[in-house]
Amino acid sequence: MENIILFDDEKRKQLYPLTMTRPVCELRVGILRIREKWELWFNNKVSHITVPHLQEKFPMRMRKRNLIINGGILPTPTLCEEIIEMNEDDILLKGDVFIAAKISSDSFDILQRDAELSGFRKIQSKADFIKIENCWDIFRYNGEAIQADFDKITRNRASEALSDTNRFLNRKNIFIEEGAKVEFATLNAETGPIYIGKNAQIMEGSIVRGPFAMCENAVLKLGAKIYGPTTLGPYCKVGGEVNNSVLTGYSNKGHEGFLGNSVLGEWCNIGADSNTSNLKNNYAEVRLWNYESESFEKTGLQFCGLIMGDHSKCGINTMFNTGTVVGVSANVYGAGYPRNFIPSFSWGGASGFTTYRLKKVFEVAERVMARRGKKLDEREQKVLEFIFGESKVYRRWES
């Protein structure tokens, strides 16, 4: 089997702030991260080709024979078959989209220099697949991704028993991993699968409508109301009302309040009674801040809520306008509606912002991560330091 490397293409900046702190393939869509999907399909660990400030944390491993795959593409059976059938120096395309290349280590340098790909045999893919190119694609395609992951993960496996204290519809579409606890809950899998990960917990009174996925050690708190397609990454804690949202991992929305058509990174916290608007009062198309064009761009969506980068938080009763983008390590609080674009390392709210200094950022992150048995190591600090410098241009109050 070839050595597999997932690469970031030119669309990665359109996925900011989520890809400020991770390669594209480390985004979670469905149950699994994109990287984990490819590892599952090929039964092989992968490495990364990404931007310099992330390469130390996500290194590349080059071997004599290599399979280079676009990290924004979700695998499908047909696509994987096409990739398996490729020969050395073949490149698989879909129109102008670069899907994969099967190359030697010697050919890798040539591939990087040859913009026309003239030295390689080009093959057009016949597969249909999802490619994540915009932040909203994550929740937009989450239902399809949950179904595909559910089918792959649960095939030929038996679910743990579901306690008779629960009420459910379409039991065969509910899968419970070892150690998960579900009591006195209502689970409706008529509208899509429900996956409860290892050691996850659904507390009493919760109501869940699929497609829905909880990863290991995630928690649904008392009386939570969940509309699919929604995903809770590892160790996330969620209460209140959530609709069609993805929490990447280690993030909390533990209390009442609404989160809809949204994506949260890791180590985020949504304060009690905070709400996101996911629909404009005039029902108009939502525009979202785009880091590539440095302007608000049309999404083509009527429903779009909050995009929040890693380590960002909001205080109690925070109100987010439709289509709000919050960068990395921002702390939002106070009365009124804050602006629709909040730069990384912002501290404040509707009344204005100051800069969230790195020393304080590190102190808080260390405390937050320690609660989950994780450490803010030197590599993580270097990533945050780089983003702090890169994002200065958006913190206009500093100039």
C-alpha positions as CSV (number, residue, x, y, z in Angstrom):
1,M,0.0,0.0,0.0
2,E,1.2,3.5,-0.9
3,N,2.1,6.1,1.7
4,I,-1.0,8.4,1.9
5,I,-0.6,12.2,2.2
6,L,-3.5,14.6,2.4
7,F,-2.9,18.1,1.0
8,D,-4.4,21.5,1.4
9,D,-5.4,23.1,-1.9
10,E,-6.0,26.8,-2.8
11,K,-9.4,26.8,-1.1
12,R,-8.0,26.5,2.5
13,K,-8.2,30.2,3.2
14,Q,-11.9,30.2,2.4
15,L,-12.2,27.9,5.4
16,Y,-10.7,30.4,7.8
17,P,-10.9,30.7,10.8
18,L,-11.4,26.9,11.2
19,T,-8.2,26.1,9.1
20,M,-6.1,28.7,10.8
21,T,-5.3,26.1,13.4
22,R,-5.6,22.8,11.4
23,P,-5.1,21.4,7.9
24,V,-8.4,21.1,5.9
25,C,-8.4,17.3,6.4
26,E,-8.7,17.8,10.1
27,L,-12.1,19.4,9.8
28,R,-14.9,17.2,11.2
29,V,-17.8,16.6,8.8
30,G,-20.3,13.8,9.8
31,I,-19.0,11.6,12.5
32,L,-15.3,11.6,11.6
33,R,-12.7,14.1,10.6
34,I,-11.9,14.0,6.8
35,R,-8.5,12.4,7.7
36,E,-10.1,9.7,9.7
37,K,-12.5,8.9,6.8
38,W,-9.5,8.3,4.5
39,E,-7.7,6.2,7.1
40,L,-10.8,4.1,7.6
41,W,-11.3,3.5,3.9
42,F,-7.6,2.6,3.2
43,N,-6.8,1.1,6.6
44,N,-3.7,3.2,6.7
45,K,-2.4,6.2,8.6
46,V,-1.9,9.4,6.7
47,S,0.3,12.5,7.0
48,H,-0.2,16.1,5.8
49,I,0.9,18.7,3.3
50,T,-0.1,22.0,4.8
51,V,1.0,25.6,5.4
52,P,4.4,26.2,7.1
53,H,3.0,27.4,10.5
54,L,1.1,24.1,10.8
55,Q,3.7,21.7,9.4
56,E,5.5,21.1,12.7
57,K,2.3,20.0,14.4
58,F,1.0,18.1,11.3
59,P,4.2,16.8,9.6
60,M,4.5,15.2,6.2
61,R,5.8,11.7,5.8
62,M,7.3,11.0,2.3
63,R,8.0,7.4,1.2
64,K,9.3,5.8,-2.1
65,R,5.7,5.3,-3.3
66,N,3.0,7.9,-2.3
67,L,-0.6,8.5,-2.8
68,I,-1.4,12.3,-2.6
69,I,-5.1,13.1,-2.0
70,N,-7.0,16.4,-1.8
71,G,-7.7,16.9,1.9
72,G,-11.0,18.7,1.3
73,I,-12.6,15.7,-0.5
74,L,-14.8,13.1,1.3
75,P,-14.2,9.6,0.2
76,T,-16.8,7.5,-1.5
77,P,-16.7,3.8,-2.7
78,T,-16.5,4.7,-6.4
79,L,-13.8,7.3,-5.8
80,C,-11.7,5.0,-3.7
81,E,-11.9,2.3,-6.4
82,E,-10.7,4.8,-9.0
83,I,-7.8,5.8,-6.7
84,I,-6.8,2.1,-6.1
85,E,-6.8,1.5,-9.9
86,M,-4.4,4.4,-10.6
87,N,-0.8,3.7,-11.8
88,E,2.4,5.5,-10.9
89,D,2.5,9.1,-12.3
90,D,-1.3,9.1,-12.8
91,I,-3.3,12.1,-11.7
92,L,-7.0,11.9,-11.0
93,L,-9.1,15.0,-11.7
94,K,-12.8,16.0,-11.7
95,G,-12.9,18.9,-14.2
96,D,-10.2,21.2,-12.9
97,V,-10.3,19.8,-9.4
98,F,-7.1,17.9,-8.4
99,I,-8.3,14.8,-6.5
100,A,-5.3,12.5,-6.2
101,A,-1.8,11.6,-7.6
102,K,0.1,8.3,-7.3
103,I,3.8,9.3,-7.5
104,S,7.2,8.4,-6.4
105,S,9.3,10.6,-4.1
106,D,11.3,11.7,-7.1
107,S,8.2,12.8,-9.0
108,F,6.9,14.8,-6.0
109,D,9.2,17.8,-6.7
110,I,8.3,17.7,-10.4
111,L,4.6,17.7,-9.5
112,Q,5.0,20.8,-7.3
113,R,6.8,22.7,-10.1
114,D,4.7,21.6,-13.1
115,A,1.6,23.7,-13.0
116,E,0.4,22.2,-16.3
117,L,0.9,18.6,-15.0
118,S,2.4,17.9,-18.4
119,G,4.6,15.1,-17.2
120,F,1.7,13.0,-15.8
121,R,-1.2,11.0,-17.2
122,K,-4.4,12.7,-16.4
123,I,-7.6,10.7,-15.7
124,Q,-11.0,12.2,-15.3
125,S,-13.0,10.8,-12.4
126,K,-16.6,9.6,-12.9
127,A,-17.3,9.6,-9.1
128,D,-19.7,12.0,-7.4
129,F,-18.3,13.3,-4.1
130,I,-18.4,16.1,-1.6
131,K,-15.6,18.7,-1.4
132,I,-15.5,21.1,1.5
133,E,-14.6,24.5,0.2
134,N,-16.5,26.9,2.5
135,C,-17.2,27.0,6.2
136,W,-20.9,26.5,5.6
137,D,-20.3,23.4,3.6
138,I,-19.5,21.7,6.9
139,F,-23.1,21.9,8.2
140,R,-24.7,21.9,4.7
141,Y,-23.3,18.5,3.9
142,N,-23.3,17.1,7.5
143,G,-26.3,14.9,7.0
144,E,-24.9,13.1,4.0
145,A,-21.6,12.7,5.8
146,I,-23.2,11.3,9.0
147,Q,-25.0,8.7,6.9
148,A,-21.8,7.7,5.0
149,D,-19.8,7.4,8.2
150,F,-22.6,5.6,10.0
151,D,-22.8,3.0,7.2
152,K,-19.0,2.5,7.2
153,I,-18.5,2.4,11.0
154,T,-21.4,0.2,11.9
155,R,-21.2,-2.3,9.1
156,N,-21.3,-5.9,10.4
157,R,-21.3,-4.7,14.0
158,A,-23.9,-5.0,16.7
159,S,-25.0,-2.0,18.7
160,E,-25.0,-2.0,22.5
161,A,-28.5,-2.4,24.0
162,L,-30.8,0.6,24.4
163,S,-32.4,0.8,27.8
164,D,-36.1,0.4,27.9
165,T,-36.4,3.7,29.8
166,N,-36.0,5.4,26.4
167,R,-38.5,6.0,23.7
168,F,-37.3,5.6,20.1
169,L,-38.3,5.3,16.4
170,N,-36.4,3.1,13.9
171,R,-34.2,1.2,16.3
172,K,-32.1,-0.3,13.5
173,N,-30.9,3.2,12.6
174,I,-29.5,3.8,16.2
175,F,-26.0,2.6,17.1
176,I,-24.6,2.8,20.6
177,E,-21.0,2.2,21.3
178,E,-19.5,0.5,24.4
179,G,-19.8,2.5,27.6
180,A,-22.4,5.0,26.3
181,K,-25.2,5.9,28.6
182,V,-28.7,6.8,27.4
183,E,-31.6,7.0,29.8
184,F,-35.1,8.5,29.7
185,A,-34.4,10.1,26.3
186,T,-36.4,10.3,23.1
187,L,-34.6,9.2,19.9
188,N,-36.2,9.6,16.5
189,A,-34.0,7.9,13.8
190,E,-36.8,8.0,11.2
191,T,-35.2,11.1,9.6
192,G,-31.6,9.9,9.8
193,P,-29.2,7.7,11.8
194,I,-28.3,8.4,15.4
195,Y,-24.7,7.4,16.5
196,I,-23.7,7.5,20.2
197,G,-20.0,7.2,20.6
198,K,-17.9,5.3,23.2
199,N,-18.5,6.6,26.8
200,A,-20.9,9.3,25.5
201,Q,-23.9,10.2,27.6
202,I,-27.4,11.5,26.8
203,M,-29.0,12.7,30.1
204,E,-32.7,12.4,31.0
205,G,-35.3,14.3,29.1
206,S,-33.2,14.9,26.0
207,I,-35.0,14.9,22.6
208,V,-33.0,13.9,19.5
209,R,-34.0,13.9,15.9
210,G,-31.5,12.4,13.5
211,P,-29.2,12.6,11.6
212,F,-27.1,13.0,14.8
213,A,-23.7,11.9,16.0
214,M,-22.0,12.1,19.3
215,C,-18.3,11.2,19.5
216,E,-16.6,9.6,22.5
217,N,-17.2,11.2,25.9
218,A,-19.6,13.8,24.5
219,V,-22.5,14.7,26.8
220,L,-26.1,15.9,26.1
221,K,-27.3,17.6,29.2
222,L,-30.7,17.4,30.8
223,G,-33.6,18.2,28.5
224,A,-31.5,19.1,25.5
225,K,-33.3,19.5,22.2
226,I,-31.3,18.4,19.1
227,Y,-32.4,18.7,15.5
228,G,-30.2,17.0,12.9
229,P,-28.0,17.0,11.0
230,T,-25.9,17.7,14.1
231,T,-22.5,16.4,15.3
232,L,-20.9,16.7,18.7
233,G,-17.1,16.0,18.6
234,P,-15.2,14.3,21.4
235,Y,-15.8,15.6,24.9
236,C,-18.3,18.3,23.8
237,K,-21.0,19.2,26.3
238,V,-24.3,20.5,25.0
239,G,-27.6,21.7,26.4
240,G,-30.5,23.9,25.2
241,E,-31.5,23.8,21.5
242,V,-29.2,22.9,18.6
243,N,-30.1,22.6,14.9
244,N,-27.8,21.5,12.0
245,S,-24.5,22.3,13.7
246,V,-21.1,20.8,14.1
247,L,-18.9,21.1,17.2
248,T,-15.5,19.9,16.2
249,G,-14.4,18.7,19.7
250,Y,-13.7,19.7,23.3
251,S,-16.2,22.6,23.0
252,N,-19.2,23.4,25.3
253,K,-22.6,24.9,24.9
254,G,-23.8,23.6,28.2
255,H,-26.9,25.7,28.9
256,E,-30.1,27.0,27.4
257,G,-30.0,29.1,24.2
258,F,-30.1,28.4,20.5
259,L,-27.3,27.4,18.2
260,G,-28.3,26.8,14.5
261,N,-26.6,26.2,11.2
262,S,-23.2,26.8,12.9
263,V,-19.7,25.4,13.2
264,L,-17.6,25.7,16.3
265,G,-13.9,24.8,16.4
266,E,-12.2,23.2,19.4
267,W,-12.0,24.6,23.0
268,C,-14.9,27.0,22.4
269,N,-17.4,27.9,25.1
270,I,-20.9,29.4,24.6
271,G,-22.2,31.1,27.7
272,A,-25.6,30.4,29.3
273,D,-28.6,31.8,27.4
274,S,-26.6,32.8,24.4
275,N,-28.3,32.7,21.0
276,T,-27.3,32.6,17.4
277,S,-29.6,34.0,14.7
278,N,-29.6,31.7,11.7
279,L,-32.3,33.5,9.6
280,K,-32.4,37.2,8.6
281,N,-35.6,39.1,9.5
282,N,-36.2,39.8,5.8
283,Y,-35.4,36.1,4.8
284,A,-32.6,37.4,2.5
285,E,-29.6,35.4,1.5
286,V,-26.9,35.4,4.2
287,R,-23.5,36.9,3.5
288,L,-20.5,35.7,5.5
289,W,-17.0,37.2,6.0
290,N,-14.5,35.7,3.6
291,Y,-10.8,35.9,4.5
292,E,-9.8,35.3,0.9
293,S,-11.6,38.3,-0.5
294,E,-11.5,40.2,2.8
295,S,-15.2,41.1,2.3
296,F,-18.7,39.7,3.0
297,E,-19.6,37.2,0.4
298,K,-22.9,35.6,-0.6
299,T,-23.4,32.1,0.7
300,G,-26.4,31.1,-1.4
301,L,-28.0,30.1,2.0
302,Q,-31.1,31.4,3.8
303,F,-30.0,29.7,7.0
304,C,-26.5,30.4,8.4
305,G,-25.6,31.1,12.0
306,L,-22.1,31.2,13.7
307,I,-18.7,30.2,12.6
308,M,-16.3,30.2,15.5
309,G,-12.5,29.5,15.5
310,D,-10.6,27.5,18.2
311,H,-10.3,28.8,21.7
312,S,-13.0,31.4,21.3
313,K,-15.7,32.0,23.9
314,C,-18.7,34.2,24.6
315,G,-20.2,35.3,27.9
316,I,-23.8,34.8,29.1
317,N,-26.7,36.2,27.1
318,T,-24.5,36.9,24.0
319,M,-26.5,37.6,20.9
320,F,-24.9,36.7,17.5
321,N,-26.4,38.1,14.3
322,T,-27.1,35.9,11.3
323,G,-23.9,34.9,9.6
324,T,-21.3,35.9,12.2
325,V,-17.7,34.8,12.0
326,V,-15.5,34.8,15.1
327,G,-11.8,34.2,14.8
328,V,-9.4,32.3,17.0
329,S,-9.1,33.0,20.7
330,A,-11.7,35.8,20.8
331,N,-13.6,36.6,24.0
332,V,-17.0,38.1,23.3
333,Y,-19.3,39.5,25.9
334,G,-21.7,42.3,26.9
335,A,-25.1,43.7,25.9
336,G,-26.2,44.2,22.3
337,Y,-25.3,42.5,19.0
338,P,-21.5,42.4,18.3
339,R,-20.4,42.9,14.7
340,N,-20.7,40.1,12.1
341,F,-16.9,39.7,11.8
342,I,-14.9,39.5,15.0
343,P,-11.1,39.2,14.4
344,S,-8.9,36.7,16.2
345,F,-7.7,37.7,19.7
346,S,-10.5,40.2,20.2
347,W,-11.8,41.1,23.7
348,G,-15.1,42.8,24.0
349,G,-18.5,43.1,22.2
350,A,-21.0,45.5,20.8
351,S,-19.4,48.5,22.7
352,G,-16.0,47.9,21.2
353,F,-12.9,45.6,21.4
354,T,-9.4,45.6,22.8
355,T,-6.7,43.0,22.1
356,Y,-6.7,39.7,23.9
357,R,-3.0,39.4,24.7
358,L,-1.1,36.2,24.2
359,K,0.1,35.8,27.8
360,K,-3.6,35.8,28.9
361,V,-4.6,33.6,26.0
362,F,-2.0,31.0,27.0
363,E,-3.0,31.1,30.7
364,V,-6.7,30.5,29.9
365,A,-6.0,27.8,27.3
366,E,-3.7,25.9,29.7
367,R,-6.5,25.9,32.4
368,V,-9.2,24.9,29.9
369,M,-7.2,22.1,28.3
370,A,-6.0,20.7,31.6
371,R,-9.7,20.0,32.5
372,R,-9.7,17.5,29.6
373,G,-6.3,16.0,30.4
374,K,-4.6,17.9,27.5
375,K,-1.6,20.2,27.5
376,L,-1.0,23.5,25.7
377,D,2.4,22.4,24.3
378,E,5.1,24.5,22.5
379,R,3.7,23.6,19.1
380,E,0.2,24.8,20.0
381,Q,1.7,28.0,21.3
382,K,3.7,28.6,18.1
383,V,0.5,28.2,16.1
384,L,-1.4,30.7,18.2
385,E,1.6,33.1,18.1
386,F,1.6,33.0,14.3
387,I,-2.1,33.6,14.0
388,F,-1.8,36.5,16.5
389,G,0.6,38.2,14.2
390,E,-1.2,37.3,10.9
391,S,-4.6,38.5,12.2
392,K,-3.2,41.9,13.5
393,V,-4.4,43.5,10.2
394,Y,-8.0,42.9,11.2
395,R,-7.7,44.4,14.7
396,R,-8.0,48.0,13.4
397,W,-8.1,49.5,16.8
398,E,-4.4,48.6,17.2
399,S,-3.4,51.0,14.4
